[in-house]
Amino acid sequence: MRYECLIVDDEEALSQSTCEYFTLFGLSAFWVADADSCLAFFNDNSADVILLDINLKHSSGFDLCKRLRELTPVPILFISARQSDDDKLLALSIGGDDYIQKPYALSVLLAKVKVVLARYRASLVPPAATAGAGAAGVDAALIVINGLTLDEVGGTVLLDGQRLELKMMEFKLLSYLMRNRGRVVGKEELFRRVWEDAFVGVGTLNVHVRRLREKIERDPNNPRFIKTVWGIGYVFEGDDQ
């Protein structure tokens, strides 16, 4: 059976109420309490998005995420009361797509899941079905700044000729910043235009920027491309080529 959302969390009352709330608003959901039950679920079922707690009985959500990434490419949203940036960075680096802190409002969580579902389903559409017609559309989708090349149609990023492996949201964030080179882009604008989600937290944005810097900057602690404008947001610096 196909569900839109699978919840993996050993907090029974919270998980059941979340499932019931999602179902009430037309989003099919299923709940399991541990890693073994989660893996068994995928023997006969599928899900379009996974909500995964870090602290599970007898196992870690981090370990389960790594195993899930061998089975499915669907979005994985970590849900946890843990607040450190290190936990968020680890969650994103091993294949998580977002990090949601507990306690959460069910209405906000539902809104975030719907946005992620829409984004994931849109990503399954072949590029030929969404790309603009004509060579001009292809040319406009190629951005080259100081040895960093981003191809929006091909979905690739090159740094000095070497291909970089970026996750979907890292790619979208880099694309938006490069297209707005030289302009200070506020955090709220990034939430709306990149995540298309007003409920994204600053911590999620900070972790994505940190991950991007580790991939495109020679010295992530002294970036030449993505500069922080304290209290406002970020600016991408460089010259068009």
C-alpha positions in Angstrom: 0.0 0.0 0.0 1.2 3.5 -0.7 1.1 6.1 2.0 2.0 9.8 1.7 3.8 9.9 5.0 5.5 7.4 7.2 6.2 8.4 10.8 9.1 6.6 12.7 9.0 7.6 16.3 8.8 5.8 19.6 6.6 8.4 21.2 3.3 6.6 20.8 0.8 9.2 21.8 2.4 12.0 19.7 2.8 9.7 16.7 -0.7 8.5 16.8 -2.2 12.0 17.2 0.0 13.2 14.3 -1.2 10.3 12.1 -4.8 11.0 13.0 -4.4 14.8 12.3 -2.8 14.1 8.9 -5.5 11.7 7.9 -8.2 14.2 9.0 -6.8 16.7 6.5 -6.5 14.2 3.6 -2.9 13.1 3.9 -2.5 9.3 4.3 -0.1 8.4 7.1 1.3 5.4 8.9 3.2 5.1 12.1 6.0 2.7 13.3 7.9 2.8 16.5 11.4 1.4 15.7 13.9 0.7 13.0 13.0 -2.9 12.4 9.3 -2.0 11.9 10.3 0.7 9.5 12.4 -1.5 7.3 9.6 -4.2 7.4 7.1 -1.6 6.3 9.0 -1.1 3.0 8.7 -4.8 2.2 5.0 -4.4 1.2 4.4 -0.6 1.3 5.8 2.7 0.2 5.8 6.3 1.4 6.4 9.7 -0.3 7.9 11.3 2.8 9.4 10.0 6.0 9.3 11.8 9.4 12.1 10.2 11.4 13.0 10.7 15.1 16.6 10.6 16.2 16.2 8.7 19.5 14.5 5.4 18.8 14.4 2.3 21.0 17.5 0.2 20.6 18.8 2.2 17.6 19.5 5.7 16.3 17.5 7.6 13.7 20.9 8.5 12.1 21.7 4.9 11.5 18.3 4.2 10.2 18.5 7.1 7.8 21.7 5.7 6.2 19.9 2.3 5.7 16.8 4.0 4.3 18.9 5.9 1.8 19.9 2.5 0.3 16.2 1.7 -0.2 14.5 4.9 -1.2 15.2 8.5 -2.5 12.0 10.0 -0.8 12.5 13.0 1.4 13.4 12.3 5.1 12.5 14.9 7.6 14.1 14.5 11.0 12.0 15.3 14.0 13.7 15.7 17.3 13.9 17.7 20.6 17.7 18.0 20.1 18.7 21.5 19.2 22.4 21.6 18.4 23.7 22.6 15.0 25.9 19.5 15.0 22.9 17.3 15.1 21.2 19.2 12.3 24.4 19.1 10.2 24.8 15.4 10.7 21.1 14.8 9.8 21.5 16.7 6.5 24.8 15.2 5.7 23.7 11.6 5.8 20.6 12.1 3.6 18.1 14.1 5.6 16.2 16.8 3.8 15.1 18.9 6.8 15.2 19.0 10.6 12.1 19.9 12.6 12.4 20.5 16.3 9.9 19.2 18.9 7.6 20.2 20.2 5.9 21.1 17.0 2.4 22.4 16.1 0.5 19.8 14.1 -0.7 22.5 11.7 2.8 23.7 11.0 4.1 20.2 10.6 1.3 19.3 8.1 2.1 22.5 6.1 5.8 21.6 6.0 5.1 18.0 4.9 2.7 19.2 2.1 5.4 21.6 0.8 8.0 18.8 0.8 5.6 16.4 -0.9 4.9 19.0 -3.7 8.6 19.7 -4.1 9.5 16.0 -4.3 6.7 15.2 -6.8 7.7 18.1 -9.0 11.3 16.8 -9.0 10.1 13.6 -10.5 8.9 15.4 -13.7 11.5 14.9 -16.5 13.4 18.2 -17.3 12.1 18.1 -20.8 8.6 18.6 -19.5 9.4 21.7 -17.5 12.2 23.4 -19.4 11.4 26.4 -21.5 11.5 26.0 -25.3 14.3 27.2 -27.5 18.1 27.6 -27.0 17.6 30.9 -25.1 16.1 28.9 -22.2 19.1 26.7 -22.0 21.6 29.5 -22.2 19.8 31.4 -19.4 20.0 28.4 -17.2 23.8 28.3 -17.3 25.5 30.6 -14.7 29.3 30.9 -14.5 30.9 33.0 -11.7 34.6 32.8 -11.0 35.1 29.2 -12.0 31.8 28.0 -10.4 29.4 26.8 -13.1 25.7 26.0 -12.4 23.5 24.3 -15.0 19.9 24.6 -14.0 18.6 22.4 -16.8 21.2 19.7 -16.4 21.1 20.0 -12.6 24.9 20.0 -12.3 27.5 22.2 -10.5 31.2 22.4 -11.5 34.0 24.0 -9.6 37.1 24.6 -11.7 35.8 21.8 -14.0 35.2 19.3 -11.2 31.7 18.2 -10.6 30.2 18.7 -7.1 27.6 16.5 -5.5 24.8 18.7 -4.1 21.5 17.8 -2.6 18.3 19.2 -4.0 17.9 22.0 -1.5 21.6 22.9 -1.7 21.3 23.2 -5.4 18.2 25.4 -5.2 19.8 27.6 -2.6 23.0 28.0 -4.6 21.1 28.7 -7.8 19.0 31.5 -6.1 22.1 33.1 -4.6 24.1 33.0 -7.8 21.1 34.5 -9.8 21.0 37.3 -7.3 24.8 37.9 -7.3 25.9 41.1 -5.5 22.5 41.6 -3.8 21.9 41.0 -0.1 19.2 38.4 0.1 17.3 38.3 3.4 16.6 35.1 5.2 12.8 35.4 4.9 13.2 35.8 1.1 15.2 32.6 1.0 12.5 30.8 3.0 9.9 31.9 0.6 11.7 31.6 -2.7 14.0 28.6 -2.1 12.1 26.4 0.4 8.7 27.8 -0.6 7.9 27.4 3.0 7.3 30.2 5.5 7.9 27.8 8.4 11.5 26.9 7.7 13.8 27.7 10.7 16.9 29.8 10.7 18.8 26.7 11.9 17.9 24.8 8.7 19.1 27.7 6.5 22.4 28.0 8.5 23.1 24.3 8.1 22.5 24.4 4.4 24.8 27.4 3.9 27.4 25.7 6.0 27.2 22.6 3.8 27.4 24.7 0.6 30.5 26.5 1.9 32.2 23.2 2.6 31.6 22.2 -1.0 32.3 25.4 -3.0 34.7 27.4 -0.8 38.5 26.7 -0.6 38.3 28.0 3.0 34.7 27.7 4.4 35.6 29.8 7.4 36.8 32.7 5.1 34.3 32.4 2.1 34.9 34.2 -1.2 31.4 33.3 -2.6 28.7 33.2 0.1 29.2 36.1 2.5 27.1 36.6 5.7 25.4 39.9 6.2 24.8 39.8 9.9 21.2 40.3 11.0 19.9 40.2 7.4 21.0 37.3 5.3 23.6 36.4 2.7 25.2 37.9 -0.5 26.9 35.9 -3.3 30.0 37.7 -4.5 31.9 37.2 -7.7 32.2 38.3 -11.4 30.1 36.9 -14.2 32.0 34.9 -16.9 
